[in-house]
Amino acid sequence: MAPTPFTPPGPEVGSAACEAERADLAARLDRIPIVTPQHRRWAWLLGALFVFDLVDLNTFAYVAPALRAEWDLSIADVGAITSAGFVGMFVGAIVGGRLSDRIGRRPVLIGATFFYSLFSLLSAFAVGPWSLGALRVLTGFGLQAMTGVLLVWVSEMFPPTKRGRYQALLLATGLAGVPLAAWVARLVVPLGPGSWRWIFVLGSLGAIGGVVAVRILPESVRWRAAHGLVGGEADLVARLEEQAERQIARPLPEPVPAAPVVSGKLSELMSGATLRKTVVAALACVFLILSFYGFSSWVPTLLVERGYTTAQSLTFSSILAIAAVPGALLAAPIIDRFERKIVIFGLEVAVAVFLLLFGLIPHAVAIIVCGFGAALLMQTGVAALYTYIAEVFPLHLRGLGSGIANGSGRLAGVLGGVLVAGLYSGLGLTAVYIYLAGAALAMGLVMLLFGERTTQRRLEDVERG
């Protein structure tokens, strides 16, 4: 199916007729009880985009030990380059989110894919820490712009009773990129000086998915209807309905439109109930990044500091990376069954325990078991939180709201890279893992005490509060 071309919003945006059309199309989407063949086709594509997103996100962590030796980098230098990527992600999350609210989800998602692929490729030609740091800023910009908009697109186009499950399955598909990057690094990096450059080439292959997306990915129906754009939205929804009726062998229930939600101003994001949603989502993302990337980004380097060789460190890291896919898959059977904020709290308590044990027990078997448990449940929590963030904001601010939340986390990653280096240098490894466990627990508490109910609720109902 050829995607509907984008045309700029006309003067009727925000009119009563526009809101009625949005409500009608949203109701027709929401009455579809299953994931159709067309949904699954989109899911495979988005999962492939996620693979190379996650490959590129983890490339520097796996080449850092080799770069320390080749470029004579200190722990502080590694922290600075790690933080540089998060600076780019912070800006990309907000700019990409805002652009997706204004010009559409599709052009931002596809454009960001080509953008990060280009700068990942250029990272393979870096000549020193300064050039690599600058390229990681630009790569991070594209990575986070793509990821945030992708999650929003899924929340708007998949059935409400299935969107959590498919967010988890998409993340699981994408997370195959983590062990892929880890094992390619394990095979390639030890070959000799300069071999690390091929890991960045691997990350640039996401451009292939961008080419496919140009052909088969449509614009979000909810976004186009809300902007009064006339195209093939009704025909697309009709095809989804027809596919669903063939699968379930009975007519779909009558659509029940929600009361139209009138689009407000940008300032709404920082006032009233929406402000609370913004603060909660941002804090959850901050604590997620401090714990999750503080762990995954630093494991190879810190294991070397504990006395293991670079090859042994990469072997441990590669084993832990295997937990990524089953971790996200673990979310699939529970994410649409139980309230998301309660699921997140329980997961983060368990993660905090595993992180403490990982840091305190020096035995190699304990390192693998506890590290695997932490990595597994972290990914389950990521799937639940990503789904939540893409649900809680009003449609006209969903991209920006998600961008601010995710961007806040990425900005925290800038501090996190420096903080881990400082804690290790000043207080030692034990302090690092106490800090990581505390951040995980804080994320769970924020969601439990202040998060919204979103499981199996229509986006328009969540939008109203």
N, C-alpha and C positions, 0 to 999 in steps of 0.2 A: 504494500500500500504506500503510495507516494505521500509524503507529509504535506499538510496544509501550509501554504506559504504564509509568511508573516507579513501583515500590513499594519501600519501605525494606527493606534486608537483614534477613532473619530470623535466628534463633539458629543456623541450620545453616551460616552462612558459615564457610568454612575447613575443613568436615568432609571426610572421605574421599570421600563420595558427591558432594559439591560439586566436589571436585578432579577426580574421574573424569568427571563431566559436562563440566567445562571441557575436559579433555583430549580427550574424544570430539568435541565440537563444534569445537574448534580443529583436530583432525586432519581433520575433514570439510571445513572451510574451506580448509585447506592443500592438500588433494588436488585442488582445482579449479585447472586449469592455465591458465585464461584469464580475462579480464575479461568478465563477462557484461553483458547489456543493463541489468540492475539496477545493477551497479557503475557503468556509464557514466552512468546517470541520477543517481546520487549524485555522481559526479565533476563533472558540469555544475553542480550546485547548489553544491558546495564551491568550485569554481572561481569562481563568481559571488561567493560570500562573500569569497573572497580578493581579488577585484578591488577591492572597496570598502575592504577592509583596507589594501591597498597605496596606494589613492588617499589615504586619510586619513593614512597614515603619512608621506606625502611632501608634504602640503599646506603645512606651515609653511615648508619649504625654498623653495617656489616663491613664497610671498607675502612672505618675509623682506625682499627688497630694497625692495618697496613700503612695507612697514611701517617700515623704517628711515627712509625719507623722510617718511612721514605722521606717525609718532610720535616722530621724532628719536631713534631707537634707536642705540646704539653697537654695535660688534662684540661686546662683552661681554654686552650685553642680548640679542642674538640667541643667543649661546651659552647664556645662562641659560634662555631659553624652550625651546630645543632640549633642554637637559638636563632640564627639567621633564617633558617627555613621556616621557623614559627612566625617570624616577623612577616614574611610573605604570606603565610596562611592567614594571619590576622587581617591583613588588608584585603586579600582575595575573598575571604568569607563575607566581609561587609560589602565590598564593591560588587562582587558577583551576585550576592543576595539582592542588593538594591536594583541592579540592572535587570535581574530576572523578574522583579515586580513591575518594572517599567516597559521592557521590550519583549519579555516572554522567557519561559523556562528553557525552551529548546535551543535558541541561538546562544545563550550563555553556556549551557551545558556542553554543546558541541565546540564552541569557540575556546572554552577553557581547556578542553581535552587537547586540542592542537597546541595551545599555548604552553601547557606544562610539558608536553612531549618534546617540543622544540628545545626548551631550556634544560631538560634532562639530558638530551643528546649533547648539547653544548657543554654540560658538566663533565663529560668524558674528556674534554680537551682543556680542562682547567690546568693552570701552570703553577698554582700555589694556593695557600689558604684564602687569600683575599679574593681571588677570582672565583674560587669554588664557593665561598660564602655569598658573593653577589649572585651567582647563578642559582644557588639554593633559595635565595629570597624570591627570585622570579619563578622558579619551579613551584615553590610553596604557594605562591599567589594563584597559579592555575590549578593546582591540586585541590585547594580548599574551595575555590569558586565552583569547580566541577562537582565535588562531593556534596556540598550543601544543596545545590540546585537539584541534583539527582534525587536526593532523599525527599525533597519537596514534591518533585514530579511524581514519584511513586505514591506519596500520601494522597495526591489529588486524583490519581487515575486508577487506583486499585480498590476493590471492594472494602468497605470499612471492617468487615469481619475477617479479612484476609491480609490487610495491609501490613500488620505487624509481622505476621509469618513471612511475608515476602520481603519485607525489609531485612529480616534475619537471614533468609535464604540468599538474598543478593549480597549481603555482607559476607556470608559464608563462602559464596562463590569468589568474591573479590579477595577474601583472605587467603585463598590459595596462592596469591601473590607473595605472601609473607614467607612460607617455606620455600617457594620458588626462588625468591631473592636470596634466602639464607643458604640454600643448597648450591645454587650457582656460585655464590660468594665462596662457599667452602671449597668448591672445585677449582675456581678460577683464581681467586686472590692469592693463594700460596704459590702460584706458578712463577711469580717473580715480580720485580719492580714494574709498575705500570699496568699490571694485569687487572687491577681494580677498576680501570676505566670501562671495561666491558659491562660492568654492573649497571652503570648509568645508561649505556646503550640499550640494555634490556628494558629499563624504565621508559624509554622513549617510544616503545612499540605501541603504546596506547593510541597513537595517531591512527592506527589501522581501525580500531573501534570507532574513532571519530568519523572516518570515511563511511563506515556502515551506517552509523547513526544519521548521517545526512540523508540517506536513502529511506530509512524505515521508521524513524522516530517522529511521531507527530507532536504538535504543541499540546500542552495541558488543556483539556476541554474546559475545565473550570476557569482557567486564566483567560482564555479567549472569550468565553461567554461573559465574564465579568467586565471585559473591555469592549463589549459590543461589536466584536469582529465577526463578520459573516464569512463562513467558509464551509468546510465539510464536517463540522462538529456533530450535527444531528445525524448525518450519515454514518460517521464513525461509531457513535453510541448505538445506532440501530444495528450495525454489524456485530458489536459486542453482545447486544441483547439476543440477536439471532443465534449466535454461537452458544450462548448460555442456555437458551431454550432447547437447542438440539441436544446439549449434554445432559440436561436434567429431565428431558422428555415431558415437559409440561410448561404452560405459560408462566411467565414471570408475574409476580404480584403487581398490582397497580402502584405506580410511583406516588410517593407521599412527599410533596415538596415541603421543605422547611420554610419558615417565614424568611423573606429576603433580609440579608444583613447589609445595611447601607455602609458603603465604604467611607471611612473617615480620613482624617489627615495624618500626616507623618508623625505629628506630635502625640498621637494616640498611643504610640509605642512606649512613651515615657510617662503615661498617666493612667490612673485607675487600675482596673483589673489587668489590662495588658501590661502595665508596668510590673506588676507582681510576676506575671508569666515570664517576662524578660529577665528579671533579676534571678528567679529560680533556675531558669534554663541556663543562664550565663554562669551562675555559681556551680551548677552541676558539671558543666563543661570544664570550668577551671580546675575543679578537683579531679575530674576524669583525666585531664591531660597531665596534671602533676603526678598522679599515681601511675597511669598507664604508660605514658611515654617516658616518664622518669625511670620506669622499670625496663621497658623494651629497648629504648634507645641506648641505655647505659650498660645493659647486661654484658655484651661482649668485652667492653673496656674494663669494667669492674672485675670481671672474672680474671682477666690478665693481671690486674692489680692484686688479686688474691693468690697469685702464684702459678696460675695455669698458663700454658703457652698459647700463642695466638691460634694455632690449629685446634688445641683442646677447647679454647673459648668459643670458637666458631662451631665446633661440634656440639657443645652444650646448647648454644644459641639456636642451632638448627633443629635440635630435638625439641626445644621449647616452642619453636615456631610452628611445629606440627599441631600444637594445641589450638591454633587460630581457627581453623575451619570447623572442627567439632565444637569449639566454644560457641561460635555463632549459630551453628545448627542446634545446639542445646536450647537456644531461645525459641526456636520455631514451635515446639509443642506447648509452650507455656505463655508466650507473649500475648496471644489473643484470648487466653483463658483466664488469666489472673490480672489484677490491676497492675499496670506497669510500674508505678512508683513503689509498690510493695515488693515486687520482684527485684527491682534495682537495689532496694535496701538490703534484702537478704543476701544478694550476690556480693555486695560490697563488704559486708561483715565477713563473709568467707574469704574474700580476696585479702582483706587486711590480715587475717590469721596466717594465710599462706605466705604473704610477703615477710611477715616477722620471722616465720620459721625458715624461709629461704635465706634470710640474712644472718640468722643466729646459729644455724647448724652447719658446720663446715664439711660434713661428709658428702662425697660426690653423689651418692644415691639420693640423699635428702635434698640436695640442690636440684636434681632433676625432677623428683616427685613434687616438691613444693613449688618449684618454678613452673612446672607443667600445670599444676592446679591453679596457681595464680593467673597464668596466661590464659587458661581455658575459661575461667569464670569472668575475667576481665572482658573477654570478647563477647560473652553472653550479655554482660552489662552494657557494652557499647551498642549492641543491636537494640536493646530495649530503650536506651537513652536516645539514640538516633531517631528511632520511630517516634518517641514522645515529642522531641523538639520540632519535628516536621508537622505535628498535629495541632499545637497549642495556639498558634498565632492566626490572626485574621488573614484572609486570602490576600488582600491588597498590601499586607505587610509581612506575609509569610516568608518570602525570600529574605528580606532585610532582618526580620526578627530572628530567623534561624541563623543568618549570617552574624548578627551581633552575638548570639549565644555561642556559636562555634568559634567566632573570632576572639571572644573573650578567653576561651580555652587555649587557643593558639598563642595569644599574647602571654598567657600564663606560662606557656611552654618556653618562651624567651627567658623568663625568670627561672623556670624549672631547670634549664640547662646549666645556668650559672649557680643555682642553689645546690644542685647535686655535687657539682665540683667543689663548692665552698664547704659543704658539710663533710665531704670526704676528706678534704685537705685539713680541715680544722678539728673534726671530731671522729673521723673514721667511718668504716663501713656500717657498723651497727646503727649509727645515727641516720645514715642514708635510708636504711630499710624501715626504721621507726617512722621517719618522715613520710615515706611512701605509703605505709599502712595507715597512718593518720589521715592522709589525703583521701584514700579510698573510703574510709569510714565516714569522713565529712560529706562526701558525695552522697552516700546512702542516706544519711540523716537529713540533708537538705531536701531530697526527693520525698522521703517519708513524711516529713513535717509540713512541707509547703507545696508539694507538687499537685498538679491537676489530675482529675480522673479523665482518661482518654480512651481506655480499652473498649473497643466495639462501639464507640460513639461516632455519630456523623460529624464531619468536620465543621459543618455549620452550627451544630449544637455546642461543640467545644468552643467555637468562635464566640458564641454568646456568653460563655462562662458557666 
